[in-house]
Amino acid sequence: MTRRFAKSPSRAPAQVDLCVVGNLTIDVIFRGIREMPPWGQEVLAETRTESVAGQAAAMGFASVALGMTVEVVGAVGDDAAGERIRRELGDAGVGVEALSIVEGGVTPLSVALVRPDGERSFISDLGRLGNVNVESLTQQWPRALSASVLALVGTSNLPGLDLRDAADMLGRARAEGALSVFDPGWDAHGWSPSTVEAIRTVLAETDLFLPNLDEARALTGESDVESVVRAISQYCAGVVIVKAGGEGSYVAIDDEILVVHALATKVDNAVGAGDVFDAGVIAGFLRGGDVVSAMALGTAAASRYVSRHVDRFASYDECDTLARQVTTTSI
């Protein structure tokens, strides 16, 4: 029941703990949205914020707070939003040397509508960043393939990225001894059969897959949790952890399905919570933890994050202490 990750956290010589390859955006978040407005009508938000976001940025911020050294590989436009993303990531301690600036490009923007209970929906403009493919994402920083962990995230919001090329990139990283991590995010185009098949190609080179429950359902065609977890685990070379928000997270170990329960938390805003959870799981791996203890650390990191309006990314010590309150049962 304490299955360990396939890779050794003592792998050397790694130049950084974590390289995150993925999407970056500016999020405009409207809170307190009790219902969506019908066409032609309007509803009022209670508050709003604007922040640097995207799966790669959220994971980067959280990972640095958890004590990891981090580089982000991605692209932004040569506009004010792109400059803000580079500046705020760099100020937080995230390496941005491999963050490309696309001349004439427009940085992506997402609007998040958040209910009083913290649940959210998104409207996104992916901007204009040219052909952001595997070659363009990795050519500026060869060290990306020699990090201890290589995480590919937010691919659903990188339309120029061929997932089969991405599978090759993860395969090369695994061959060099890195832990390969994949979290594609929600497919706004509807999870076509070709997309599902391409994601399954990536999973053949994935040591740690971190979908949420809705994404896992879309990938498997199953509905109940146990069937979803068992089905999605068949496609992945390594460990699959399925995130389910306030219900906790699920993992198949041997013939057992375990649920690592969420902590009771008053939610301020859940935007980015899954990415913070991912960072916590990776931090647990790098500290030598087994799968369940890493999930508990991710649970603690996400709990602190969703409950705070400011200073949202918790330290490793804080999360490690809180993780001891996390409980696990089987289903």
C-alpha positions as a Markdown table, in Angstrom:
| # | Residue | x | y | z |
|---|---|---|---|---|
| 1 | Met | 0.0 | 0.0 | 0.0 |
| 2 | Thr | 3.0 | 2.3 | 0.2 |
| 3 | Arg | 4.1 | 1.9 | -3.4 |
| 4 | Arg | 7.1 | 4.1 | -4.3 |
| 5 | Phe | 7.6 | 6.0 | -7.5 |
| 6 | Ala | 9.6 | 4.2 | -10.2 |
| 7 | Lys | 12.4 | 6.8 | -10.3 |
| 8 | Ser | 15.0 | 7.6 | -7.6 |
| 9 | Pro | 14.9 | 11.1 | -6.1 |
| 10 | Ser | 18.6 | 10.9 | -5.7 |
| 11 | Arg | 19.3 | 11.0 | -9.4 |
| 12 | Ala | 22.4 | 13.0 | -10.3 |
| 13 | Pro | 23.6 | 15.2 | -11.8 |
| 14 | Ala | 20.4 | 17.1 | -12.2 |
| 15 | Gln | 20.7 | 20.8 | -12.7 |
| 16 | Val | 17.3 | 21.7 | -11.3 |
| 17 | Asp | 14.7 | 19.7 | -9.4 |
| 18 | Leu | 11.8 | 20.5 | -11.7 |
| 19 | Cys | 11.4 | 21.7 | -15.3 |
| 20 | Val | 7.9 | 22.7 | -16.1 |
| 21 | Val | 7.0 | 22.8 | -19.8 |
| 22 | Gly | 3.6 | 24.3 | -20.4 |
| 23 | Asn | 1.1 | 27.2 | -20.8 |
| 24 | Leu | 1.3 | 30.6 | -19.2 |
| 25 | Thr | -1.5 | 33.2 | -19.0 |
| 26 | Ile | -2.9 | 36.1 | -17.2 |
| 27 | Asp | -6.0 | 35.2 | -15.1 |
| 28 | Val | -8.8 | 37.7 | -14.4 |
| 29 | Ile | -10.9 | 36.1 | -11.6 |
| 30 | Phe | -14.4 | 37.2 | -10.7 |
| 31 | Arg | -15.6 | 35.8 | -7.4 |
| 32 | Gly | -19.0 | 35.4 | -6.0 |
| 33 | Ile | -20.8 | 34.5 | -9.2 |
| 34 | Arg | -23.9 | 32.7 | -8.1 |
| 35 | Glu | -25.3 | 32.0 | -11.6 |
| 36 | Met | -24.2 | 32.5 | -15.1 |
| 37 | Pro | -25.9 | 35.4 | -16.9 |
| 38 | Pro | -28.3 | 34.5 | -19.8 |
| 39 | Trp | -27.3 | 36.0 | -23.1 |
| 40 | Gly | -28.0 | 39.7 | -23.2 |
| 41 | Gln | -28.0 | 40.0 | -19.4 |
| 42 | Glu | -25.5 | 40.7 | -16.7 |
| 43 | Val | -24.6 | 39.5 | -13.2 |
| 44 | Leu | -22.3 | 41.3 | -10.7 |
| 45 | Ala | -19.2 | 39.8 | -9.1 |
| 46 | Glu | -18.4 | 40.4 | -5.5 |
| 47 | Thr | -14.6 | 40.9 | -6.0 |
| 48 | Arg | -12.0 | 40.5 | -8.8 |
| 49 | Thr | -8.3 | 39.9 | -9.0 |
| 50 | Glu | -5.8 | 39.7 | -11.8 |
| 51 | Ser | -2.7 | 37.4 | -11.6 |
| 52 | Val | 0.0 | 35.5 | -13.5 |
| 53 | Ala | -1.4 | 32.0 | -14.1 |
| 54 | Gly | -1.6 | 29.1 | -16.4 |
| 55 | Gln | -0.7 | 25.6 | -15.3 |
| 56 | Ala | 3.0 | 26.1 | -15.7 |
| 57 | Ala | 3.1 | 29.3 | -13.7 |
| 58 | Ala | 0.9 | 27.9 | -10.9 |
| 59 | Met | 3.1 | 24.8 | -10.6 |
| 60 | Gly | 6.2 | 27.0 | -10.7 |
| 61 | Phe | 5.1 | 29.3 | -7.9 |
| 62 | Ala | 4.0 | 26.5 | -5.7 |
| 63 | Ser | 7.1 | 24.4 | -6.3 |
| 64 | Val | 9.5 | 27.2 | -5.4 |
| 65 | Ala | 7.5 | 27.8 | -2.2 |
| 66 | Leu | 7.9 | 24.1 | -1.4 |
| 67 | Gly | 11.6 | 24.4 | -1.6 |
| 68 | Met | 12.3 | 23.1 | -5.2 |
| 69 | Thr | 14.6 | 24.7 | -7.8 |
| 70 | Val | 12.4 | 25.3 | -10.8 |
| 71 | Glu | 12.7 | 26.3 | -14.5 |
| 72 | Val | 9.8 | 27.1 | -16.7 |
| 73 | Val | 9.8 | 26.4 | -20.4 |
| 74 | Gly | 7.1 | 28.1 | -22.5 |
| 75 | Ala | 6.3 | 31.2 | -24.5 |
| 76 | Val | 4.7 | 34.6 | -24.0 |
| 77 | Gly | 4.0 | 37.6 | -26.3 |
| 78 | Asp | 6.2 | 40.7 | -26.4 |
| 79 | Asp | 3.5 | 42.6 | -24.7 |
| 80 | Ala | 2.9 | 44.0 | -21.2 |
| 81 | Ala | 1.3 | 40.8 | -20.1 |
| 82 | Gly | 4.3 | 38.7 | -21.2 |
| 83 | Glu | 6.7 | 41.0 | -19.4 |
| 84 | Arg | 4.6 | 40.7 | -16.3 |
| 85 | Ile | 4.7 | 36.9 | -16.4 |
| 86 | Arg | 8.5 | 36.9 | -16.8 |
| 87 | Arg | 9.0 | 39.5 | -14.0 |
| 88 | Glu | 6.7 | 37.9 | -11.4 |
| 89 | Leu | 8.0 | 34.4 | -12.0 |
| 90 | Gly | 11.6 | 35.6 | -11.8 |
| 91 | Asp | 10.9 | 37.6 | -8.7 |
| 92 | Ala | 9.4 | 34.5 | -7.0 |
| 93 | Gly | 12.6 | 32.5 | -7.8 |
| 94 | Val | 11.4 | 30.6 | -10.8 |
| 95 | Gly | 14.0 | 30.3 | -13.6 |
| 96 | Val | 12.7 | 32.0 | -16.8 |
| 97 | Glu | 15.8 | 31.8 | -19.1 |
| 98 | Ala | 13.9 | 29.3 | -21.3 |
| 99 | Leu | 10.8 | 31.4 | -21.5 |
| 100 | Ser | 10.5 | 32.5 | -25.1 |
| 101 | Ile | 9.3 | 35.9 | -26.1 |
| 102 | Val | 7.4 | 35.7 | -29.4 |
| 103 | Glu | 7.8 | 38.9 | -31.4 |
| 104 | Gly | 4.4 | 40.3 | -32.3 |
| 105 | Gly | 2.8 | 37.7 | -30.1 |
| 106 | Val | -0.2 | 38.2 | -27.9 |
| 107 | Thr | 0.0 | 36.6 | -24.4 |
| 108 | Pro | -3.0 | 34.3 | -23.5 |
| 109 | Leu | -5.7 | 35.6 | -21.1 |
| 110 | Ser | -8.3 | 33.6 | -19.1 |
| 111 | Val | -11.3 | 34.9 | -17.3 |
| 112 | Ala | -12.4 | 32.7 | -14.4 |
| 113 | Leu | -15.9 | 32.9 | -12.9 |
| 114 | Val | -15.9 | 31.6 | -9.3 |
| 115 | Arg | -19.0 | 30.5 | -7.4 |
| 116 | Pro | -19.3 | 31.3 | -3.6 |
| 117 | Asp | -18.2 | 27.6 | -2.9 |
| 118 | Gly | -15.0 | 28.1 | -4.9 |
| 119 | Glu | -15.9 | 26.0 | -8.0 |
| 120 | Arg | -15.0 | 27.8 | -11.2 |
| 121 | Ser | -15.4 | 27.9 | -15.0 |
| 122 | Phe | -13.1 | 29.5 | -17.5 |
| 123 | Ile | -13.3 | 31.5 | -20.7 |
| 124 | Ser | -9.9 | 31.7 | -22.4 |
| 125 | Asp | -8.2 | 33.4 | -25.3 |
| 126 | Leu | -5.1 | 31.5 | -26.2 |
| 127 | Gly | -3.4 | 34.6 | -27.7 |
| 128 | Arg | -1.2 | 34.5 | -30.7 |
| 129 | Leu | 2.1 | 32.8 | -30.0 |
| 130 | Gly | 2.9 | 31.3 | -33.4 |
| 131 | Asn | 3.8 | 27.6 | -33.7 |
| 132 | Val | 4.8 | 26.7 | -30.1 |
| 133 | Asn | 6.0 | 23.1 | -30.6 |
| 134 | Val | 8.3 | 20.8 | -28.8 |
| 135 | Glu | 11.3 | 22.0 | -30.7 |
| 136 | Ser | 10.6 | 25.6 | -29.9 |
| 137 | Leu | 9.9 | 24.8 | -26.3 |
| 138 | Thr | 13.2 | 22.9 | -25.7 |
| 139 | Gln | 15.8 | 24.3 | -28.1 |
| 140 | Gln | 16.7 | 27.3 | -25.9 |
| 141 | Trp | 17.4 | 25.2 | -22.8 |
| 142 | Pro | 18.8 | 21.7 | -23.3 |
| 143 | Arg | 19.0 | 21.2 | -19.5 |
| 144 | Ala | 15.2 | 20.8 | -19.7 |
| 145 | Leu | 15.8 | 17.1 | -20.4 |
| 146 | Ser | 18.2 | 16.6 | -17.5 |
| 147 | Ala | 16.0 | 17.9 | -14.6 |
| 148 | Ser | 15.1 | 15.5 | -11.8 |
| 149 | Val | 11.5 | 15.9 | -12.8 |
| 150 | Leu | 10.1 | 17.0 | -16.2 |
| 151 | Ala | 6.5 | 18.1 | -16.1 |
| 152 | Leu | 4.4 | 18.7 | -19.2 |
| 153 | Val | 1.3 | 20.6 | -18.3 |
| 154 | Gly | -1.5 | 22.6 | -19.9 |
| 155 | Thr | -1.1 | 21.0 | -23.4 |
| 156 | Ser | -4.8 | 21.5 | -24.1 |
| 157 | Asn | -4.0 | 25.2 | -24.2 |
| 158 | Leu | -1.0 | 24.8 | -26.5 |
| 159 | Pro | -2.6 | 24.2 | -29.9 |
| 160 | Gly | 0.6 | 24.1 | -31.8 |
| 161 | Leu | 2.0 | 21.3 | -29.7 |
| 162 | Asp | 1.8 | 17.8 | -31.3 |
| 163 | Leu | 1.2 | 15.3 | -28.5 |
| 164 | Arg | 3.1 | 12.6 | -30.3 |
| 165 | Asp | 6.2 | 14.9 | -30.3 |
| 166 | Ala | 5.5 | 15.5 | -26.6 |
| 167 | Ala | 5.5 | 11.8 | -26.0 |
| 168 | Asp | 9.0 | 11.6 | -27.6 |
| 169 | Met | 10.2 | 14.4 | -25.3 |
| 170 | Leu | 9.0 | 12.6 | -22.2 |
| 171 | Gly | 10.5 | 9.4 | -23.5 |
| 172 | Arg | 13.9 | 11.1 | -23.9 |
| 173 | Ala | 13.6 | 12.5 | -20.4 |
| 174 | Arg | 12.8 | 9.1 | -18.9 |
| 175 | Ala | 15.7 | 7.6 | -20.8 |
| 176 | Glu | 18.0 | 10.1 | -19.0 |
| 177 | Gly | 16.5 | 9.1 | -15.6 |
| 178 | Ala | 14.0 | 11.9 | -15.0 |
| 179 | Leu | 10.5 | 11.4 | -13.6 |
| 180 | Ser | 8.1 | 12.3 | -16.4 |
| 181 | Val | 4.9 | 14.1 | -15.2 |
| 182 | Phe | 1.8 | 14.9 | -17.4 |
| 183 | Asp | -1.3 | 17.0 | -16.7 |
| 184 | Pro | -2.9 | 18.2 | -19.9 |
| 185 | Gly | -5.8 | 20.2 | -18.5 |
| 186 | Trp | -9.3 | 20.3 | -19.8 |
| 187 | Asp | -9.8 | 20.1 | -23.6 |
| 188 | Ala | -12.0 | 22.9 | -24.7 |
| 189 | His | -12.4 | 21.3 | -28.1 |
| 190 | Gly | -14.4 | 18.4 | -26.7 |
| 191 | Trp | -12.0 | 15.4 | -26.3 |
| 192 | Ser | -12.1 | 14.1 | -29.9 |
| 193 | Pro | -11.1 | 10.5 | -30.5 |
| 194 | Ser | -7.8 | 11.7 | -32.1 |
| 195 | Thr | -7.0 | 13.8 | -29.0 |
| 196 | Val | -7.8 | 10.9 | -26.6 |
| 197 | Glu | -5.6 | 8.6 | -28.7 |
| 198 | Ala | -2.8 | 11.1 | -28.7 |
| 199 | Ile | -3.0 | 11.5 | -24.9 |
| 200 | Arg | -2.8 | 7.8 | -24.5 |
| 201 | Thr | 0.4 | 7.9 | -26.6 |
| 202 | Val | 1.8 | 10.4 | -24.1 |
| 203 | Leu | 0.8 | 8.2 | -21.2 |
| 204 | Ala | 3.0 | 5.4 | -22.5 |
| 205 | Glu | 5.9 | 7.6 | -21.6 |
| 206 | Thr | 4.5 | 9.0 | -18.4 |
| 207 | Asp | 5.7 | 8.1 | -14.9 |
| 208 | Leu | 3.1 | 10.3 | -13.1 |
| 209 | Phe | -0.3 | 11.2 | -14.6 |
| 210 | Leu | -2.4 | 13.8 | -12.7 |
| 211 | Pro | -5.8 | 14.3 | -14.4 |
| 212 | Asn | -8.8 | 15.6 | -12.6 |
| 213 | Leu | -11.9 | 13.3 | -12.4 |
| 214 | Asp | -13.7 | 15.1 | -15.3 |
| 215 | Glu | -10.6 | 14.7 | -17.5 |
| 216 | Ala | -10.2 | 11.1 | -16.6 |
| 217 | Arg | -13.8 | 10.4 | -17.4 |
| 218 | Ala | -13.4 | 12.0 | -20.8 |
| 219 | Leu | -10.4 | 9.9 | -21.5 |
| 220 | Thr | -11.9 | 6.6 | -20.5 |
| 221 | Gly | -15.6 | 6.9 | -21.2 |
| 222 | Glu | -16.3 | 5.6 | -17.7 |
| 223 | Ser | -18.4 | 7.4 | -15.0 |
| 224 | Asp | -18.0 | 5.8 | -11.6 |
| 225 | Val | -14.8 | 6.6 | -9.8 |
| 226 | Glu | -13.5 | 3.0 | -9.4 |
| 227 | Ser | -14.0 | 2.2 | -13.1 |
| 228 | Val | -12.4 | 5.5 | -14.1 |
| 229 | Val | -9.3 | 5.0 | -12.0 |
| 230 | Arg | -8.8 | 1.3 | -13.0 |
| 231 | Ala | -9.4 | 2.2 | -16.7 |
| 232 | Ile | -7.0 | 5.2 | -16.9 |
| 233 | Ser | -4.3 | 3.3 | -15.0 |
| 234 | Gln | -4.2 | 0.7 | -17.8 |
| 235 | Tyr | -2.9 | 3.4 | -20.3 |
| 236 | Cys | -0.1 | 4.9 | -18.1 |
| 237 | Ala | 3.4 | 3.5 | -17.8 |
| 238 | Gly | 3.5 | 4.7 | -14.2 |
| 239 | Val | 1.3 | 6.0 | -11.4 |
| 240 | Val | -2.1 | 7.7 | -12.1 |
| 241 | Ile | -3.5 | 10.0 | -9.4 |
| 242 | Val | -7.0 | 11.3 | -10.2 |
| 243 | Lys | -7.9 | 14.6 | -8.5 |
| 244 | Ala | -11.5 | 15.2 | -7.3 |
| 245 | Gly | -11.4 | 18.5 | -5.5 |
| 246 | Gly | -13.3 | 18.4 | -2.2 |
| 247 | Glu | -13.7 | 14.6 | -2.6 |
| 248 | Gly | -10.0 | 14.1 | -2.4 |
| 249 | Ser | -7.7 | 12.2 | -4.8 |
| 250 | Tyr | -7.7 | 8.6 | -6.0 |
| 251 | Val | -4.9 | 6.1 | -6.9 |
| 252 | Ala | -4.8 | 2.4 | -7.8 |
| 253 | Ile | -2.2 | 0.4 | -5.9 |
| 254 | Asp | -2.1 | -3.2 | -6.8 |
| 255 | Asp | -5.7 | -4.4 | -6.7 |
| 256 | Glu | -6.9 | -1.6 | -4.3 |
| 257 | Ile | -8.3 | 1.9 | -5.0 |
| 258 | Leu | -7.3 | 4.3 | -2.3 |
| 259 | Val | -8.8 | 7.7 | -1.6 |
| 260 | Val | -6.7 | 10.3 | 0.0 |
| 261 | His | -9.3 | 12.6 | 1.6 |
| 262 | Ala | -9.3 | 16.3 | 1.2 |
| 263 | Leu | -9.0 | 18.5 | 4.3 |
| 264 | Ala | -12.0 | 20.4 | 5.6 |
| 265 | Thr | -11.3 | 23.9 | 4.2 |
| 266 | Lys | -13.2 | 27.1 | 3.6 |
| 267 | Val | -12.5 | 27.8 | 0.0 |
| 268 | Asp | -11.7 | 31.3 | -1.2 |
| 269 | Asn | -10.9 | 30.3 | -4.8 |
| 270 | Ala | -10.0 | 27.0 | -6.4 |
| 271 | Val | -8.4 | 28.3 | -9.6 |
| 272 | Gly | -5.0 | 26.6 | -9.9 |
| 273 | Ala | -5.6 | 24.2 | -7.0 |
| 274 | Gly | -4.9 | 21.1 | -9.1 |
| 275 | Asp | -1.5 | 22.5 | -10.2 |
| 276 | Val | -0.6 | 23.3 | -6.6 |
| 277 | Phe | -1.6 | 19.7 | -5.7 |
| 278 | Asp | 0.7 | 18.5 | -8.5 |
| 279 | Ala | 3.6 | 20.5 | -7.1 |
| 280 | Gly | 3.0 | 19.0 | -3.6 |
| 281 | Val | 3.1 | 15.5 | -5.0 |
| 282 | Ile | 6.3 | 16.2 | -6.9 |
| 283 | Ala | 7.8 | 17.7 | -3.7 |
| 284 | Gly | 6.9 | 14.5 | -1.9 |
| 285 | Phe | 8.6 | 12.4 | -4.6 |
| 286 | Leu | 11.8 | 14.5 | -4.3 |
| 287 | Arg | 11.8 | 14.1 | -0.6 |
| 288 | Gly | 11.7 | 10.3 | -1.0 |
| 289 | Gly | 8.1 | 9.7 | -0.1 |
| 290 | Asp | 5.8 | 7.0 | -1.3 |
| 291 | Val | 2.8 | 7.7 | -3.5 |
| 292 | Val | 0.3 | 8.0 | -0.6 |
| 293 | Ser | 2.5 | 10.4 | 1.5 |
| 294 | Ala | 3.2 | 12.5 | -1.6 |
| 295 | Met | -0.6 | 12.7 | -2.2 |
| 296 | Ala | -1.0 | 13.8 | 1.4 |
| 297 | Leu | 1.5 | 16.5 | 0.9 |
| 298 | Gly | -0.2 | 17.7 | -2.3 |
| 299 | Thr | -3.5 | 17.7 | -0.4 |
| 300 | Ala | -2.0 | 19.9 | 2.3 |
| 301 | Ala | -0.5 | 22.3 | -0.3 |
| 302 | Ala | -3.8 | 22.6 | -2.2 |
| 303 | Ser | -5.8 | 23.1 | 1.0 |
| 304 | Arg | -3.7 | 26.0 | 2.1 |
| 305 | Tyr | -3.8 | 27.5 | -1.4 |
| 306 | Val | -7.6 | 27.4 | -1.9 |
| 307 | Ser | -8.3 | 28.9 | 1.6 |
| 308 | Arg | -6.1 | 32.0 | 1.2 |
| 309 | His | -6.8 | 35.2 | -0.7 |
| 310 | Val | -3.1 | 36.4 | -0.5 |
| 311 | Asp | 0.2 | 34.6 | 0.3 |
| 312 | Arg | -1.4 | 31.5 | -1.1 |
| 313 | Phe | 1.7 | 29.2 | -1.7 |
| 314 | Ala | 2.6 | 27.4 | 1.5 |
| 315 | Ser | 6.1 | 26.2 | 2.5 |
| 316 | Tyr | 7.2 | 22.6 | 2.7 |
| 317 | Asp | 7.4 | 22.7 | 6.5 |
| 318 | Glu | 3.8 | 24.0 | 6.7 |
| 319 | Cys | 2.5 | 21.4 | 4.3 |
| 320 | Asp | 4.4 | 18.6 | 5.9 |
| 321 | Thr | 2.9 | 19.4 | 9.3 |
| 322 | Leu | -0.6 | 19.7 | 7.8 |
| 323 | Ala | -0.2 | 16.5 | 5.8 |
| 324 | Arg | -0.2 | 14.5 | 9.0 |
| 325 | Gln | -3.9 | 15.3 | 9.4 |
| 326 | Val | -4.7 | 13.8 | 6.0 |
| 327 | Thr | -6.5 | 10.4 | 6.1 |
| 328 | Thr | -6.6 | 7.6 | 3.6 |
| 329 | Thr | -9.2 | 4.9 | 3.1 |
| 330 | Ser | -9.9 | 2.3 | 0.4 |
| 331 | Ile | -13.0 | 2.0 | -1.8 |
